[in-house]
Amino acid sequence: MKNSSKNTMVIEGVVVPCKWDKKGRITGIAIAGYDETEIPVLMDIKGKEIIPLLHHKIQITGVRVKEMNKIFIRVDSFSRDYE
């Protein structure tokens, strides 16, 4: 994870599920970083676009936000093909 300003983050890692509803459907995802951190993704419109990329390596640029006393990344952009 790289911090380019106080709240802006660039994260590289694997998309993993981290929250489910009572029927077992995924309702939350996180990025499992290569440094063994797991950053939850804010599930707004842009965050929901990442769900189809479960278990894929991606790079996210976004802003660190606090919701419900928890830190999330609000996705500004993401890429599956990065180096």
N, C-alpha and C positions, 0 to 999 in steps of 0.2 A: 504494500500500500504506500502510495506517495501522497504527500500533502503539498499542493501547489500554492495554497493560501490558507488562511486559518480554517475556513470551512469547506473549501473545495478539495475533493479527493479524486485520485485516479486509482482504481482497484483492478488488479488482475487476479483471476481465480476461476473456480468452477461454480456454476449455478447449482444450488442444492435446495430442496424443500426444507422449510423450517416450521411450518404451521399448517394444520389440517382442520377441516370442519368435522362434524360428527359422522358424516358419511364417508370420510376418508379422502375428500377432495382437497387438493393443495390450495391454501388460501394465503400463504406467505412463502417467500423465497429469501435466500441469503447468498452471499458470495463467500465461498470458502477460499480464503487467500492462501498463497503458498507459504506464508509465515505462520500458518495454523490459526489465523484469526477468522472469525465468521462475522460478516457485516450484514445485517438485515437490510433488505431493499424496501423502501417505502412503496406500497402497492397503489400508486396513483396510475394514471393512464400509461405513462412511459414505463413504470415499473412492471405493469402487467404484460407489456410487450416482450419481456424477457422470459416469461414462463415457458414458452415453447423451446427454449434453449437449455432446459434442465440437463444437467450432467455434461454440459459443454464448457470449454474454456472461453471466457470472454474478458474484455476490458471495459470498465465503466468509468465514465467521468461524471461526477455529480457533486452535490453539496451535502455536507453533514447537517442533519436536522434532528431535533429532539421532539418526539411525539410520545405521549403516554409514558413519560419518564424513561424513555429508551432512545438510544442513538440509532438512526437509520441513515442510509444514503438515498437522497432523492436524485434519480437518474436524469442527467441532462443528455447524455449520449452513450452509446455502447457499440462495441464491435466484436464480432466473433472472429474475424480474420485480422489479427494484429501480430506484430513482432517488434 
